[in-house]
Amino acid sequence: MRLSRRDFAAGVAAAALAPTPLLARQATAGLDAALTAFLDKTFEEELAMDPEWLAQLGRKTASDRLTDRSEAAQKARLDWRRASVAQMKRQFDPARLGEDARTSYDMWLLELDRAEEAWRWRDHGYTFARGGPHTGLPNFMINMHPVDTAADMQAYIARVAAIGPTLDVQLEQARRAAAKGVRMPRFAYDQSIQEVGRVTTGAPFDGGPDSALFADAKARSPASRPRARSTRPRPAS
């Protein structure tokens, strides 16, 4: 088939205006980098809502607080995630992303789907099953909260004081679930009672040896640490 002069000229102009493979790759790389920066910022925003996660990453930000487990806080985090995904969809076209960036894009969408399901079924879990907050919070304090300074110890004390109110929030969640017929099997209750007993046995709960958390607090208090011997020379007599 023979091309007319008009068709030939249009084809030459289109070829001249089309991006070269190098330019296309550069454009994709720039968009990928922008998505990475967006997700990095998003990750920091999510971390700021979870003081316990911050501690697990070795950060001391908000080290005097536990993560808010209330239903209102859960809903606020879900709304934030929804807004974040909506913003990502507005700013980035997945068809223009490289393979790795597109995977990151899809993973953030998947995280929202999982959060939506978690919110939908929030009253269908066993709150005080093995590994629940009744043992998880003391374990967190013992294993994750760093104490290097007196300020760290004050934050430790504040977090210990927050354990009771936090457990009250989760107890209310367990009661709400039970009212809907969601209850652990009997043996799981017996197991949880034994776990609570181990955590609350000893001082300051009774006259026995220090409980695990109380012993940990004492051991980590700056006042309990041996003082370093002075290396300064003694004054001449």
Long-range contacts (C-beta under 8 A, 24 or more apart in sequence): 27-96, 28-96, 28-97, 28-98, 29-98, 31-92, 31-96, 31-97, 31-101, 32-97, 32-98, 32-100, 32-101, 34-91, 34-92, 35-88, 35-92, 35-97, 35-101, 35-104, 35-105, 36-101, 36-104, 38-87, 38-88, 38-91, 38-92, 39-104, 39-108, 42-84, 42-108, 45-80, 45-84, 46-77, 46-80, 46-81, 49-73, 49-76, 49-77, 49-80, 52-140, 52-144, 55-140, 55-144, 55-145, 55-146, 56-144, 58-146, 60-146, 60-152, 60-155, 63-145, 63-146, 63-152, 63-155, 63-159, 64-154, 64-155, 64-158, 64-159, 65-158, 65-159, 65-162, 66-137, 66-159, 66-162, 66-163, 66-166, 69-133, 69-166, 69-169, 69-170, 69-173, 70-169, 71-122, 71-173, 74-119, 74-122, 75-119, 77-115, 78-115, 78-116, 78-119, 81-111, 81-112, 81-115, 82-112, 84-108, 85-109, 85-112, 122-173, 123-173, 123-176, 123-177, 123-180, 123-182, 124-177, 124-180, 124-182, 125-177, 125-182, 126-182, 126-184, 126-188, 127-170, 127-171, 127-173, 127-174, 127-177, 128-170, 128-174, 128-184, 128-192, 129-184, 129-188, 129-192, 130-188, 130-191, 130-192, 130-195, 132-170, 132-192, 133-166, 133-167, 133-170, 134-167, 134-192, 134-195, 134-196, 134-199, 135-195, 135-196, 135-199, 137-163, 137-166, 137-167, 138-163, 138-199, 138-212, 138-213, 141-213, 141-216, 142-212, 142-213, 142-216, 147-220, 147-221, 147-222, 149-222, 150-222, 153-220, 153-221, 153-222, 156-217, 156-220, 157-217, 160-213, 160-217
